[in-house]
Amino acid sequence: MARDLEASQRFYGTVVGWTFRRARLGSAFSVAVLDGVPVAGIGALATDLAVAVAWTPYFAVDDVDVAASRIRERSGTVAVGPVSFPGGGRAALVADVDGAVFGVWQGPVSAGWRVGLGPAPAWLELRTRNAFDAALFYGEVLEWATGRPGCCEVSYEEEQVVLRQGGEPVARLDSGPVEPGGYMPHTRPRWHVHFRVADLDSAVEAALDLGGRTVSVITCDGTERSIMLRDPDGALFTLTERVAPPGAEGGAA
């Protein structure tokens, strides 16, 4: 959700290398493309819907009305919708029990749209008070780990709930010190998106030149270097760059 579609396209096109095409949902929407693969969507609706500028994951469901009912039954919130869009598809903007915002989408999904080892996003992260409780909520609402074709598998690894599709990690649910009523957005329960780039330092420099801000320092876990940023409108996201593991380059002389 953005305020200015052209400004957002200019920022992310420069920082992450995306190009854009018009979405079927109307002139206020565009689809970001990288290496011919659809990556993300930007909709200039933040002002119209009176919502914060933010990256929000949308999960595909068979029936958005059923999903909305499940969310209400489990003490979540349905904030907007379900609403129908021109060109096909229905969606709702919702929140889980702790207030983390996400969307549910019923309708066509591009065959190339994916999370994981593709161009981007690298993965999604839910920052919440209790990852196990959150996994139960989302599993019941979105039918994770049900064994039906195309659904996700769930495992508990290193104090995280890890969501996989086809064996590939696509999301992680983290327990942590979050504040549902926190003043700063990055301290609240929320879904957070990680975008992969080829050159992290150049991407960060470009973001700062275009009015973005850093929220963290660059960290490295041995396989990826990452940093959290805000875009000029305040939307939080993380850029991540793969690094070679120690000893991977070259051998003994």
Secondary structure as UniProt FT lines:
FT   HELIX           5..16
FT   STRAND          19..22
FT   TURN            24..25
FT   TURN            27..28
FT   STRAND          29..34
FT   TURN            35..36
FT   STRAND          37..43
FT   HELIX           46..49
FT   STRAND          58..60
FT   HELIX           64..73
FT   TURN            74..75
FT   STRAND          77..84
FT   TURN            86..87
FT   STRAND          90..95
FT   TURN            97..98
FT   STRAND          101..106
FT   TURN            111..112
FT   STRAND          123..128
FT   HELIX           131..142
FT   TURN            143..145
FT   TURN            149..150
FT   STRAND          153..157
FT   TURN            158..159
FT   STRAND          160..165
FT   TURN            166..167
FT   STRAND          168..175
FT   TURN            180..181
FT   HELIX           185..187
FT   STRAND          190..196
FT   HELIX           200..209
FT   TURN            210..211
FT   STRAND          213..214
FT   STRAND          219..220
FT   STRAND          224..230
FT   TURN            232..233
FT   STRAND          236..242
FT   TURN            246..247
//
